[in-house]
Amino acid sequence: MIARLFSVAFNGIEAVGVEVEVDVAQRGFAGTAVVGLPDTAVKESIERVRSAMQNSGYQFPRYKTVINLAPADLRKEGPLFDLPTAVGIIIAGGEVVAEPSQTERYLVAGELALDGRVRPIKGALSAALLARERGFAGIMLPADNAREAAVVDGLEVIPVSLLTEAIGFLSGQLAIDPVTVDLDAVFADASRYDTDFAEVRGQEIVKRALIIACAGVHNVLMIGPPGSGKTMLAKRLPTILPPLSLGESLETTRIHSVAGELSAGTALLATRPVRTPHHSASTPALVGGGTVPQAGEVSLAHHGVLFLDEFPEFTRNALEALRQPMEDATVTIARAHTTVSFPASFMLVAAMNPCPCGYFTDPRKPCKCTAPQIDKYLARISGPLIDRLDIHVEVPAVPFGELRSERDGTPSAAMREQVLAARDRQRARYGQESFITNGRMGPRQLRKHCKLDTAGELVLRQSMNELGLSARAHDKVLRVARTIADLADRENIAAEHLAEAIHYRRLDRQL
């Protein structure tokens, strides 16, 4: 007898439909075969399925059993085929009668424990989106994944905690209510931040630079001595960024879900992610990779902030690998048999000391580094990468008076108001065709929206000559100046906007 169910596999963050066919012979030799390009984890799942069935009160077939995972040219990985395989064997073996009209209405995925419990899987949101796209009535998932999948409208999400529950529902003997999620409540509960810029004493000039960065989505490099607050500032950036839209939240959640970074029971990521990899991170850890391509930190920071502390301490290869995703907002990983793309639209925030000892710009502590040592330290960051960092800002040591002041710094709410107002001006300027920010303007938008008057042309020409700015740095200056003008509610870029933008090219002025 043959049973057929539908499940899912993943190519990057994209879900691909898989048909699970189970054929149990009525006589002949014993044995079990899994075909359809399964990996080792899928092949080993048969022993888990056998124990889960027996411990749930079902008999594993005595005769030859063939499990086919179609399409056969797509590699199947992971334990998510445990549940549909077990259900298929039970139905094909004749222990339970289930109508195809019921079993084929639902996408089924889940990992089994030896006692028949259903464990959570990765990629539940992508699986639910595929189920809706393919016209399934619903999706059957582990209970821990149900809230995540339930954010997809127009789809029944059936939560199961035991193999017996899945069999009971698909055979019509057990009613299970679909899980529903109130998206407004999810965003209201989860979109709160525990940090605020008001906690940062002083550094108002740096806060101004961060407002500009968030308003136009510009990459930032902060340079300052140890303990000046660089990390503290970077971790509060999401509190002044615009709230995640539902589309952004779904896309970000999909990446974290497939990567296994989503906590059990979480429905959506409602706050912008901040990823802070250690400087010992490898190139694949940063940009993605592996034998089976996996998302890296740049993709996990999608629609959020990638904070790289101790910037020059990262390996040269890892830093250079950032250049392409910073420009294209996507990462493409090519392997012999497949090519996988991951979204990577992030704001890079890097922090570094001004010299190896860290105290070159600190008036209170003498720097012990020689000029060649400082040059060698700064040379760890290549010119092309520096060009891609829109804003270079100095973060000085905080004076004692400001550190002990009872007065709070500028709060996140006030800073966010400025960011949102500038974003509204950009939305009105560029239209809804495919909303972009100033930091993502292409050559055509630059020519159209960054026109300069005579004074502005003079300031820019002198700066290009004196600082030796590259063509890319020239464009970065214009993008930042455009954002500064938006924050000032000015239609045209003035000379003072350009002057401030040029001031933020610190490394071009040779620290």
VOGU-3710 file (C-alpha; in Angstrom, 3 decimals, decimal comma):
1> miarlfsvaf> 0,000/0,000/0,000  1,226/3,493/-0,818  0,709/6,650/1,267  1,543/10,143/0,109  2,152/13,271/2,159  3,766/16,631/1,469  6,651/18,209/3,316  9,318/20,844/2,690  13,066/21,294/2,144  15,147/24,471/2,073
11> ngieavgvev> 17,429/26,134/-0,438  18,887/29,042/1,489  15,865/30,671/3,111  13,524/29,581/0,311  11,248/26,618/0,979  10,872/23,911/-1,678  8,014/21,434/-1,739  8,842/17,756/-1,161  6,511/14,826/-1,789  6,931/11,988/0,718
21> evdvaqrgfa> 5,819/8,648/-0,719  5,802/5,520/1,428  5,318/2,010/0,023  4,935/-0,876/2,509  5,035/-4,347/0,953  2,520/-6,968/2,125  4,995/-9,821/1,941  8,604/-10,580/1,114  11,844/-9,622/2,823  12,317/-7,139/5,653
31> gtavvglpdt> 14,192/-3,862/5,185  13,800/-0,119/4,878  15,185/2,149/2,156  15,133/5,929/1,900  15,641/7,235/-1,631  15,526/10,681/-3,221  18,992/12,096/-2,424  18,750/12,050/1,395  21,702/13,142/3,505  23,055/11,148/6,448
41> avkesiervr> 20,668/12,772/8,943  17,651/11,744/6,838  18,915/8,185/6,456  19,521/7,870/10,183  16,025/9,158/10,912  14,588/5,699/10,236  15,826/4,490/13,621  14,212/7,501/15,339  10,990/6,883/13,451  11,023/3,189/14,392
51> samqnsgyqf> 11,429/3,925/18,109  8,900/6,775/18,053  6,296/4,529/16,395  6,841/1,613/18,737  6,807/3,814/21,846  3,589/5,427/20,609  1,811/2,076/20,218  2,291/1,468/16,480  4,036/-1,427/14,766  6,920/-0,845/12,401
61> pryktvinla> 6,374/-2,814/9,159  7,818/-6,330/9,007  8,272/-6,246/5,233  10,146/-4,112/2,752  9,419/-0,377/3,165  10,495/2,232/0,610  10,381/5,949/1,406  10,783/8,215/-1,618  11,480/11,941/-1,228  10,682/13,737/-4,474
71> padlrkegpl> 12,012/15,559/-6,415  14,913/13,129/-6,474  17,483/15,683/-7,698  17,069/17,963/-4,646  19,245/17,119/-1,656  17,168/16,500/1,491  18,710/17,522/4,811  17,813/17,588/8,483  15,250/15,864/10,695  12,085/17,649/9,560
81> fdlptavgii> 10,983/14,604/7,482  10,586/12,432/10,620  6,929/13,274/11,173  5,652/12,864/7,579  7,700/9,657/7,247  6,211/8,140/10,408  2,674/9,150/9,432  3,179/7,724/5,940  4,471/4,392/7,280  1,539/4,056/9,698
91> iaggevvaep> -1,020/4,791/6,963  0,716/2,685/4,297  1,030/-0,202/6,774  -2,730/-0,208/7,251  -2,752/0,511/10,982  -4,801/3,658/10,483  -7,196/4,638/7,720  -6,767/8,210/6,493  -8,356/9,616/3,382  -5,989/11,193/0,834
101> sqterylvag> -8,355/14,159/0,759  -7,261/14,829/4,338  -3,567/13,909/4,302  -2,880/15,797/1,078  -4,498/19,014/2,291  -1,692/19,729/4,768  2,030/20,284/4,589  3,647/18,217/7,364  7,060/18,735/9,008  8,555/17,855/12,373
111> elaldgrvrp> 11,350/16,056/14,182  10,491/13,045/16,358  11,908/12,099/19,724  12,279/8,413/20,581  9,178/8,511/22,789  6,982/10,006/20,056  7,211/13,652/21,059  7,415/16,171/18,204  10,380/18,497/18,450  10,659/21,947/16,819
121> ikgalsaall> 12,276/22,475/13,433  14,012/25,288/11,588  12,304/27,319/8,874  8,672/27,054/9,986  7,791/30,493/8,601  9,230/29,738/5,151  7,350/26,418/5,179  4,077/28,181/5,997  4,588/30,717/3,211  5,183/27,861/0,777
131> arergfagim> 2,040/26,080/1,979  -0,057/29,164/1,295  1,603/29,697/-2,091  0,915/26,070/-3,112  -2,734/26,268/-2,069  -2,658/23,884/0,900  -5,447/24,228/3,432  -2,921/24,286/6,234  0,340/23,116/7,720  1,008/20,648/10,527
141> lpadnareaa> 3,989/21,629/12,677  5,467/21,069/16,138  3,601/23,083/18,760  6,738/25,160/19,478  6,732/26,388/15,855  3,009/27,047/15,587  3,031/30,754/16,536  5,791/31,443/14,057  3,816/29,882/11,190  0,506/31,398/12,320
151> vvdglevipv> 1,575/34,903/11,247  0,817/33,810/7,661  -2,757/34,800/6,804  -5,204/32,409/5,185  -3,578/29,208/6,470  -4,590/26,726/9,156  -1,676/25,982/11,469  -2,188/22,660/13,262  0,086/22,278/16,315  1,070/18,773/17,394
161> sllteaigfl> 3,153/17,701/20,379  2,939/13,916/19,876  2,967/11,528/16,942  -0,394/10,163/18,147  -1,934/13,648/17,832  -0,788/13,933/14,224  -2,254/10,507/13,387  -5,501/11,292/15,207  -5,986/14,563/13,330  -5,154/13,244/9,857
171> sgqlaidpvt> -7,372/10,194/10,361  -10,285/12,376/11,487  -10,394/10,927/15,009  -9,074/14,010/16,808  -10,008/17,660/16,391  -7,207/20,195/16,855  -7,945/23,899/16,823  -5,650/25,916/14,525  -3,325/28,395/16,194  -3,975/32,083/15,574
181> vdldavfada> -1,776/35,094/16,312  -2,734/38,732/16,860  -0,001/40,548/14,937  -0,789/43,911/16,528  -0,359/42,394/19,980  2,879/40,679/18,934  4,391/43,950/17,724  3,123/45,827/20,780  4,651/43,276/23,173  7,908/42,610/21,366
191> srydtdfaev> 8,837/45,966/19,853  10,055/47,510/23,093  13,691/48,303/23,770  15,364/48,017/27,159  18,025/50,587/26,291  17,907/54,298/25,502  20,358/56,935/24,296  19,430/58,966/27,367  21,721/56,610/29,297  24,733/57,815/27,291
201> rgqeivkral> 26,355/60,767/29,005  27,871/63,341/26,665  28,853/62,365/23,110  26,215/64,665/21,601  28,350/65,225/18,490  28,554/61,477/17,974  24,797/61,181/18,477  24,335/63,745/15,724  26,417/61,571/13,387  24,364/58,500/14,329
211> iiacagvhnv> 21,112/60,357/13,635  22,426/61,142/10,157  23,483/57,520/9,681  20,075/56,139/10,685  18,151/58,755/8,703  19,844/57,818/5,430  21,098/54,272/6,228  24,778/55,204/6,049  27,588/52,940/7,226  29,512/54,348/10,218
221> lmigppgsgk> 33,009/54,003/11,634  33,550/55,230/15,213  37,128/55,961/16,272  38,023/56,539/19,890  39,999/55,386/22,928  38,892/52,441/25,085  35,943/53,196/27,344  34,661/56,183/25,376  31,263/54,544/24,777  31,509/53,185/21,233
231> tmlakrlpti> 29,853/49,859/22,048  27,216/51,519/24,219  26,294/53,865/21,374  26,167/51,132/18,736  23,875/48,861/20,735  21,319/51,658/21,083  21,079/52,367/17,367  17,924/50,243/16,825  16,069/52,476/19,294  16,218/55,373/16,817
241> lpplslgesl> 15,663/53,397/13,627  12,136/53,276/12,176  9,982/50,385/13,464  10,051/47,197/11,426  7,243/46,919/8,909  5,390/43,602/8,656  7,191/42,776/5,402  10,604/43,524/6,928  9,730/41,521/10,023  8,658/38,488/7,989
251> ettrihsvag> 11,824/38,557/5,899  14,087/38,951/8,925  12,235/36,235/10,849  12,600/33,818/7,932  16,376/34,194/7,965  16,643/33,679/11,714  14,219/30,755/11,596  16,098/28,830/8,894  19,373/29,535/10,719  17,941/28,131/13,956
261> elsagtalla> 18,328/31,487/15,728  14,640/31,928/16,610  13,584/31,067/20,161  10,873/28,431/20,620  7,406/29,980/20,774  8,483/33,245/19,114  6,038/34,454/16,473  8,003/37,296/14,856  11,087/39,408/15,306  9,521/42,782/16,028
271> trpvrtphhs> 12,732/44,686/16,778  15,626/45,311/14,437  18,427/42,791/14,955  21,858/43,830/16,196  24,585/41,308/15,428  27,926/41,656/17,202  30,321/38,938/15,977  33,686/38,588/17,709  36,725/39,755/15,772  37,923/36,148/15,542
281> astpalvggg> 34,933/35,288/13,311  35,852/33,554/10,063  34,845/34,723/6,607  32,045/32,106/6,261  30,746/33,084/9,710  30,500/36,714/8,602  29,124/36,445/5,065  27,783/32,876/5,013  29,035/29,665/3,510  29,791/26,072/4,409
291> tvpqagevsl> 29,391/22,818/2,510  25,661/23,316/2,866  25,363/27,119/2,436  24,164/28,813/5,604  23,392/32,455/6,357  26,198/34,500/7,923  26,141/37,471/10,266  25,513/39,939/7,425  22,248/38,140/6,620  21,250/37,708/10,264
301> ahhgvlflde> 21,640/41,513/10,515  19,207/42,016/7,593  17,089/45,165/8,197  19,202/45,813/11,296  22,717/46,645/12,454  25,951/44,707/12,044  28,342/45,972/14,737  32,005/45,091/14,299  33,969/46,078/17,379  37,778/46,112/17,217
311> fpeftrnale> 37,411/46,563/13,459  41,097/46,244/12,462  41,400/42,986/14,439  39,170/41,107/11,978  41,100/39,161/9,365  41,770/40,974/6,103  39,868/38,323/4,114  36,801/38,630/6,343  36,715/42,416/6,010  37,212/42,354/2,251
321> alrqpmedat> 34,354/39,852/1,927  32,024/42,539/3,316  32,502/44,800/0,308  30,121/43,009/-2,064  27,162/42,644/0,353  27,586/46,278/1,438  27,089/47,373/-2,164  24,518/44,818/-3,369  22,545/44,124/-0,147  22,668/40,427/-0,960
331> vtiarahttv> 25,123/37,540/-0,591  25,466/34,877/-3,271  27,215/31,637/-2,291  28,187/29,398/-5,196  28,868/25,691/-4,789  29,485/22,949/-7,332  25,859/21,818/-7,399  23,948/24,882/-6,253  23,947/28,652/-5,902  22,199/30,186/-2,921
341> sfpasfmlva> 21,402/33,864/-2,318  20,736/35,407/1,091  19,418/38,951/1,631  21,880/41,225/3,450  20,543/44,771/3,670  22,215/45,972/6,857  23,768/49,082/8,316  27,424/48,484/9,164  28,646/50,127/12,353  32,328/49,589/13,065
351> amnpcpcgyf> 34,386/50,699/16,040  38,146/50,935/16,442  40,868/52,496/18,541  42,964/55,246/16,917  46,186/53,271/17,453  47,362/49,889/18,811  47,535/51,098/22,435  44,258/53,001/22,001  45,217/56,373/23,471  46,439/58,420/20,492
361> tdprkpckct> 43,496/60,858/20,768  43,058/60,664/24,566  44,303/63,867/26,246  44,571/62,160/29,643  46,817/59,220/28,738  49,985/59,346/26,637  50,138/57,235/23,497  53,068/54,802/23,425  52,808/53,968/19,730  55,270/55,105/17,100
371> apqidkylar> 54,123/56,649/13,824  54,962/53,478/11,817  52,971/51,380/14,295  49,948/53,652/13,891  50,227/53,579/10,098  50,504/49,781/10,117  47,476/49,534/12,399  45,320/51,741/10,166  46,549/49,917/7,058  44,717/46,780/8,233
381> isgplidrld> 41,597/48,396/6,786  41,901/48,694/3,012  41,161/51,850/1,061  38,259/50,294/-0,860  36,608/49,306/2,425  37,139/52,767/3,937  35,500/54,212/0,815  32,361/52,193/1,607  32,055/53,686/5,091  30,028/56,867/4,681
391> ihvevpavpf> 30,690/58,431/8,071  33,902/58,420/10,126  33,350/60,017/13,517  35,654/60,525/16,478  34,350/59,370/19,865  36,384/61,248/22,510  36,811/60,198/26,114  33,927/61,445/28,272  34,938/64,246/30,706  34,366/63,564/34,405
401> gelrserdgt> 31,830/66,383/34,697  29,575/64,912/32,000  30,027/61,383/33,325  28,787/62,394/36,787  26,086/64,767/35,566  22,542/64,172/36,829  21,148/65,325/33,502  20,280/62,639/30,971  21,611/62,735/27,449  19,405/63,221/24,403
411> psaamreqvl> 16,771/60,444/24,581  16,104/57,944/21,824  12,555/59,265/21,326  13,793/62,733/20,329  16,457/61,268/18,049  13,967/58,907/16,420  11,613/61,801/15,631  14,347/63,411/13,543  15,107/60,115/11,798  11,446/59,455/10,967
421> aardrqrary> 10,947/62,994/9,634  13,958/62,593/7,321  12,730/59,186/6,173  9,326/60,707/5,341  11,028/63,288/3,133  12,952/60,557/1,335  9,774/58,538/0,828  8,054/61,568/-0,674  11,053/62,255/-2,915  11,687/58,786/-4,283
431> gqesfitngr> 8,091/57,549/-4,334  6,832/54,078/-3,534  8,180/52,350/-6,666  10,834/50,629/-4,571  11,494/52,772/-1,553  15,163/53,588/-1,161  17,060/55,736/1,299  19,731/58,329/0,619  22,460/55,844/1,461  21,191/53,502/-1,283
441> mgprqlrkhc> 20,855/56,085/-4,077  22,186/55,036/-7,447  23,928/57,260/-10,032  20,649/58,349/-11,597  19,168/59,476/-8,261  22,425/61,217/-7,325  22,361/63,366/-10,440  18,702/64,189/-9,984  18,504/64,856/-6,243  22,003/66,069/-5,297
451> kldtagelvl> 22,398/69,186/-7,388  24,729/71,830/-5,942  24,856/75,605/-6,151  28,062/77,527/-6,945  29,225/77,612/-3,315  28,585/73,894/-2,927  30,522/73,074/-6,085  33,487/75,091/-4,792  33,480/73,331/-1,393  33,294/69,905/-2,996
461> rqsmnelgls> 36,030/70,670/-5,563  38,439/71,899/-2,889  37,747/68,847/-0,731  38,279/66,437/-3,599  41,636/68,044/-4,352  42,867/68,384/-0,756  41,711/64,995/0,562  42,213/63,022/-2,644  38,702/61,569/-2,451  37,880/58,716/-4,802
471> arahdkvlrv> 34,827/58,731/-7,064  33,048/56,457/-4,566  33,928/58,776/-1,649  32,640/61,706/-3,740  29,282/59,949/-4,076  29,257/59,062/-0,361  29,746/62,728/0,542  26,793/63,708/-1,642  24,571/61,020/-0,115  25,417/62,114/3,435
481> artiadladr> 24,925/65,790/2,513  21,527/64,908/1,077  20,552/63,336/4,401  21,826/66,329/6,371  19,705/68,599/4,173  16,678/66,370/4,801  17,219/66,613/8,562  17,302/70,405/8,145  14,105/70,235/6,036  15,893/71,818/3,076
491> eniaaehlae> 15,017/71,004/-0,510  18,500/71,718/-1,849  21,935/70,809/-0,561  23,747/73,875/0,759  27,464/74,464/1,313  27,134/73,938/5,081  25,560/70,516/4,500  28,459/69,543/2,293  30,967/70,858/4,825  29,489/68,693/7,575
501> aihyrrldrq> 29,435/65,633/5,292  33,099/66,183/4,377  33,950/66,526/8,066  32,805/62,921/8,469  35,540/61,633/6,125  38,061/61,456/8,975  40,242/58,640/7,647  40,514/60,381/4,289  42,198/63,177/6,211  44,774/60,671/7,533
511> l> 44,309/60,199/11,236
//
